[in-house]
Amino acid sequence: MDSTQLCLLNLSSNHLVGQIPVKLGKMVSLFNLRLDDNHLSGNIPPEFSKLSNLQYLNLARNDLNGSIPRGLAECKKLLNLNLSNNRFGESIPVEIGHIHHLQSLDLGHNLLIGKIPQQIGELQILEILNLSHNELSGSIPSSFDNMLSLTSVDVSFNQFEGSIPKMKAFREAPFEALKADLTSGQEVAVKKLDVSPDGDLANLKGFLSEIRALTKIRHHNIVKLYGYCSHRRHSFLVYEFLERGSLGKILSTEDHVSYFDWIKRVNVVKDVANALSYMHHDCSPTIIHRDISSKNVLLDLESVAYISDFGTARFLKPDLSNWTSFAGTFGYAASGIYLPK
């Protein structure tokens, strides 16, 4: 077989050791290369810059080191670049910002240092950015304001300082939460609620309804509300943080869906059914969620499912024929933006 005609090569989870073969750089027809979940070491071969048709590159969870090659920017068709959970050092190459088709960039859990290049803000169609668990410093670039497609940003566990840019992912995500780390080490999800120009909390009735409802609910498959803060300037809801995020995110991400087998999927269905049964038959008054979807079913590390986001839920009064709405509540959906510790 002529290796130059190979389009897809998946060698993930094969206990491979040693260095990445230089000859892979000659497989110029490759559009998908997966070497993740092995024990590969050494550098990324500079010959990878010749993979002009490459769209998906996953080298996550190995022992790779050295610097991230600047030549990867020559892979102009890259859509998904995952180098997470390795030992890459030095700074993030500014050239990464020139891969304009990138939709997902994961450099988390490495040894990267220095500042985030302003050029990263040029990735206009980037949807997912993970730079967490490195040794990055300085401020988050103001160019992030222009990244209009971002839906998930994780820059936690670095040494950043200064303010967080007003990214579109933060401004236009009414049901998104922030991940925050308490001094005790506990991780929580924090939802900041909008304040109207006159200083009144928007949808105050819904805010109070959410608190009343979730403080009464006690079920292991419904997200827990730990507390809240109601103030004329800033109001917050504090929920338990669920590590795997939303079911929708898992099902739409190649790296995540590979571990999500049918047994896990059936268990998620059971968990959701248990929560709904509790809300419909054991709550008083009965609560009807009205918006069950993959985006508001959240999973923890053990893939246990939790219902969240009661923004359209309603109370059913047993003595009346009508429904009582939560009136625009602010529920916790999957955390999409993460704050430094």
N, C-alpha and C positions, 0 to 999 in steps of 0.2 A: 504493500500500500504506500502511496506517495503521501508522506506526512504533510506536505505543503497544502494538500487539499482538505485536511482535517478541519472541521468547523467547530466542534464542541469536544472538550476534554475535561472530564470530571473524575478526579482522583482523590476526592475528599474522603476523610475518615479511613485511611488505609495504613496508618502507622508508618508512613514513609519517613526516612531519615536522610541526612546528608543535605547537600545544597541543591538548589533548583537548577536543573540542566540548562546550560546555555543554548542547547539545540532547540529548546522550546521557542526561542526568539525567531527561529526560521519557519515556524508554522504560520505563515503570513495570512492564511485563510481563517484562523481562529477568530470566532466572535464571542465565545464563552469559555473561560478557563477557570477551573475550580481546583485549588490545591489546599483548601481549608481543612482544619482539624487533622493535622499531621504533626510531625516532629522535625520539619525542615529547618535548616539553619543557614547562616551566611546572608549574603546580600541578594537583592533582586537583580538579576542579570541586566546589564545596560542594553542588551540585545532586545529586551522587551519593547524598546522604543520603535522597533520595526513592525510591531503587530498593529498595523494600520486599520485592520477591520475589527479589532477587539472592542466589544461593547460591555462585557461583564468580566471583571477580574476579582476573584475572591481568594486572598491568601491569609485569611484570618486564622487565629488560634494555632500559630506555629512558634518557632523560636528564631525568627528572622531578625536581623539587626542591621546596623549601619544606617545610612541616611536613605530617605525616600528618593529614588532617582528622579532627577529633573526631566529626564527623557520620557517619562510617562506622559508628559504633556503632548508628545507626538502622537499619542493614541487619541486622535481627535474624535473618534466615534464612541468613546467610553461613556456609558450611561450609569454604571454602578461600579464603584471602587471601594473595596473593603480590605483594609490592611490592619484591622483591629486585633488586639490581644497578641502582640508581638513585642519586640524590644527595639523598635526603630527609634533612633536618637536624632540629635541635631534639630534644625528648625524645619517648619513646613515649607517646601519649595514654593516660591511665588508663582512658578509656572503652573501649579495645580489650578490656579484661577483662570488659566487659558483653555481648560478643557470645557468648553462652553455647553456641551450636551449633557454634562453630568447631572443626574437626578438624585443620586445618593452617594454620599462621601462619609465613610466611617474610618476614622483614625484613632478611635478610642483605645484606652488601655495600652499605651506605649510609653516611651521615654522622651517625647518631643519637648523641646525647650524653645524659648524666645517668644516673639509676638506672633499673633495670627496675621498673616499677610493681608493687607487691604485688598489685594487682588481676588481673594476668596469671594468678596462681595460682587464680583463680576459674573458669578455663576447664577445667571438670572432664572434658570429653570430648575435649580437645585431644590429638592423637596425635603430631604433628610440630611442633617449634618450632625455628626457625633465626633467631638474632640475631647470627650471626657477622660478623666484619669490619666493625665499627662503632667508635664511640669511647665506648661505654658504660662506666660506672665504678661504684664502690661494691661491695656484696656481692650475690650471687644471693639473691633473696627466699626466706625460710623457707617462704612459702606454696607454693612449688614441691613441698614434701613431700606436699601434698594432691592433686597432679595425677596421679590414679591411672591415667589412660589413656595417658600419655606413653610412647612407644616410641623416639623419636628426638629428641635435644636437642643443638643446636650453639650454644655461646656462645663459641667460640674467637675469638682475635684481637680482644680488647677490653682494658679496663683494670680488670678485676675484682680484688677482694681478698677475703680471708677464706675460710672453708671452703665446700665444695660441699654443698648440702642432700642428705639421704639420700632422694633421689627413688625412687619405686617402679620407675621405668625402670632404675635402677641396681641396686636391691636384688634385683629378681626377674628379672634377665636373666643366667642362669648361663653362657651362651655368648656374651655381648656383650663387646666390647672398647672400650677408651678410645683415642681418638686423642690422641697426645702429640707435641709438637714438641721435638726435641733442639736443643741449643745450636748444632749445625752447620747447622741449618735443615732437617734431614731429618725427615719425618713418619713415625711408626711407629704400629702398633696394639699396645696393651698390655692384656693380660688379667690382672686381679688375681684370685688364687685364694683361696677361703675358708679360714679357719683355724678349727678346732674349738675349743670352750671350753678343752680341756686343752692347747692350744698346738700340736697336731699338725695337719699339713696334711691336709684332707679328701681322700680318694681319692689318697693319695700314690702308690700303684702306678700308677694311671692317669696321674698327672702325669709320672712318670718314663718311662712307656711312650710318651707323646706326644713327649717330648724325644728318646728313642732313635729313634723312627720318623722324625720330621721332620728330624732332623739327617742321616739317611741318604738321604732323598729329594732328588733333584736333577732337577727337571723344571720347565720354564717355565710350565706350566699348573697348578702346585700352589703354594699360598701358602708363602712362605719363613718359616722360623723363624730370627730373627736371634740370639736368645739367651734366657736365662732367669735368674731369681734365686730360689733356694730358701732360705727362712729360716723360723724357727719362728714369726715374727710376720707377715711379709708375703712372699708368693711371687708371681712374675710370669712370664708368657711374653710375649716381644716378637716381633711379626711385622711383615712389610712391610705398609704401609698402602695399600689399594686405593681410589682416589678415588671411583669411582662407586657403591660399596657393592654390595649384593646384587642379583641378578637379580630377585628377588621384589619388592624395593622399586621397581625401575625399571618393572616391568610393572604395578604397582598405582598408579603416580603419573602423572597426565595429562601433567604438564610433561615428564617423563622419557621416557615411552613414545612421544611424538611423534617423537623423533629416532631411535628404535630400530627401524630398518626391517628388512625380511626378510633382507637381506644380513648385517647385524650378527647377527641371530638365528641364521642358519645357521652363521656363524663361531663363535658361542658353542657350538653343538652340536658342532662339530668340535673345539674346544678341550677340552671336557669329555671327548669320546671319546678324544682323545689322552692325556689324563691318566689315564683309567681303563685304557686299554690298557697304559700304562707300569706302573701299579700291579699289574695282573693278570699281565703277562707278563715284565716286565723287573726287577721288584723281587725281592729274595731276603731273607726269605721274601715270598711274595705278600701284598699287602694288599687286603682287600675293604672298601670304604667303608661300604656298607649303609644310607646315608642321603643319597643324592644328591637334592637338591631345590633349588628356586629360592632358598631362604634362605641356602644355603651355597655357592652359586656366585657369586663376587665378580668385579667388573669394574674394570679400571683406566681411565685417561682415554682410551685408544685402544680401549676396549670389548673388550680381550683378557680371556678368562675364566680364572679360577683356582678350583680346588676347595679348600675349607676345611672346618674343623670335623670332626675325626676322632673325635668323641665316641663313636660306636657302631661304629667300624671294628674289623676283626679281622685277625690274622695267620693265614695258612694254612700249616701246616707240611707240606711235601711228603711226609714219611715217616709221617704220622699221619692218621687219618680225622677227627679232631676239629679244632676251631678254637680259637685262642687270642685272647681278647678284649683290647682296650685297657683294659677295666675302668674305664669312667667318665672318659675323658679330657676335657680342657678345651680345645676347639678355638676358633679365631678365626672367628666369624661376622661379619656386617656390623657395622661400628662404629656404635653408636647414640647414644653420649653423648660429647661432646667437651669437652676441658679448655681453659681459657685458656692462651695461650702464656706 
